[in-house]
Amino acid sequence: MLTVKVRFTIIYNRKGKTDRNGKASVVIEAYQNGIRKYFKTGVKIAPGQWDEARKEVRNQPNDNRIIREVVRELDTFAMTFPYKHNRPFSIQDFALLKRVPEPAVKLQSFSEFLTEQIGLNRKEQAYATTNRHERVAKSLLDFNGGKAVQFDDLTYNFIEDFDRFLLRKKQHVNTRDKAHKVIKKYLTLAIKKGLFELKNNPYNSFKLKTVKPEKEILLPGEIKKIEDLQFNPDQKHLAIYRDAFLFAYYTLLRISDVTRLTQKHISKTDKGLIFELVAQKTKKLNRVLAYALHTVSGQLSKPEQILLRYQRSDNNPLFGRSPQKINKYLKEILTLAGIKKKDIHFHSARHSGITFLTSKKVNISYIQQLAQHSKITETQGYIHLSGVHMEEALSSVNWDI
């Protein structure tokens, strides 16, 4: 019994056009005696995902498994047909093949992708960063009425309406801009993974005009008020929050590093205490000479005094408190110190500390290194010289030259 063999070819985008999501189907072409028939595989991908030379989907073993199974099913049907029906197989006999439909594949929504990627990044980024990304994901769901946001939803109009939603929530333009940057970050990742088409990215056109914020800082006199605070028995719990803030002011550490500092990071040298830790944000080793910062005549430096006050015999963090709690209790501390500035947060310690060192004429390159800024312009952005600083600088000038 002679059967002319059927030739199977895997073809991507047979019709030469993509759907509204920028994707096209992978199909199987069956050829025999000048006749061709095409069979769906259920696999739809973006052009950049297809490897024409290998006839397979790049980096997607599950899709390639599905494609191979369809080819195997068609080939098995053609090969066994003559034995079951006692006649040669013809390509038209594929009409008798009752293929069991592939189970419907639930496409991942952008909301699911966003949540998944935030979870994967959790160990690689600062707690505060993860927390901000999670808040953006929640805002996106709230805006969409609690329904998952699909990739198809991400149009210019959708993003524009989302921005108006944040505006109605009284979010500052810079806060809204940060939210958009989070969405843009993960959308760019989705594009790289072939889940979204670059040409459809709404952020190709959508831009926000941000404003340079006027940061409030604490002047040396105000820092002194915080240093001099005496807590009664009911307020003793505030001491560690006050000292964590002052430590950041003295050393310019970010909150993500202050709350991670342990005894193993601290060493004693002939000159005094130093500490070394890899910064959470920059992933660079930060070596800080605690003994050389904010020195006190005849005593240990101010950061050394705090390190000794909270030294531990175990390896738990010296300031083991969450950023939320630290910022919450910082408001109480400012009130107790009689400081009425409203826009002071833990990060203000870095701004205030950098400004103080600048006013003391410390070389800005040294400040940049201490603050772990990759560019000196970043450090300059942290300098907020007041009229008091200006008066001190001018009074030190020798105008007779």
Buried (B, 14 or more C-beta within 10 A) or exposed (E): EEBEEBEBEBBBBEEEEBEEBBBBBBBBBBBBEEEEBEBBBBBBBBBEBBEEEEBBBEEBEEBBEBBEEBBEBBBEBBEEBBEEEEEEBBBEBBEEEEEEEEEEEEEBBBBBBBBEBBEEBEEEBBBBBBEBBBEBBEBBBEBBEEEBBBBBBBEBEBBEEBBEBBEEEEBEBEBBBBBBEBBBBBBBBBBEBBBBBEEBBBBEEBEEEEEEEEBBBBBBEBBEBBEEBEEEEEBEEBBBBBBBBBBBBBBBBBBBBBBBBBBEBBEEEEEBBBBEBEBBEEEEEBEBBBBEBBBEEEEBBBBBBBBEEBEEEEEEBBBBBEBEEBBEBBEBBBEBBEBEEEEBBBBBBBBBBBBBBBBEEEEBEEBBBBBBBEEEEEBBBBBBEEEEBEEEEEEEEEEEE
